[in-house]
Amino acid sequence: MREGFFGALTALAIGGAIAVFASVADAGDGIALARAWARATPAGAPAGAAFLSIENTGAEADAVVAASAPVAGVAELHTHAMDGGVMKMRKVERIEVPAHGAVELKPGGLHVMLIGLAEPLVPGRTFPLTLTFEKAGAVEVPVTVREIGARAPEGSAPAHGHAGMK
């Protein structure tokens, strides 16, 4: 009985570790994507957003220059900016990721806008998101859909601050 319990406990621990690391993608060029998530959308919503952490452990800066996801007709890089006292969403051409730095894509800041959703984003489901970097090339990461109104997961702040955010 004791061996069965410890065997089950070990399997559970290993399974949990696999689930955590499954949401991490490494380009091998010093670029790592982690904790990718999206908020669920109601039926008929035309757009959604994806958020994640990007870390660059390399000696050279890089930049996200494009995004794509099969759940959307178009994926664009966006930010929020004040305009005449009103917060507005704006498309950006690139997201700079400094050498030995990190950038957090989060609600109210930088994010990937998913436009022309093929179907609603449903809590618990995952979809692939590909970010294309100027130097590292294409890097894919699984995105987990969370509840409508969800906040960033615990521990989602980048290890090296918010370098590169404007």
Summary of the structure (lengths in Angstrom):
residues: 166
radius of gyration: 17.3
end to end distance: 57.3
largest distance: 67.8
contacts: 500
relative contact order: 0.25
helix: 13%
strand: 48%
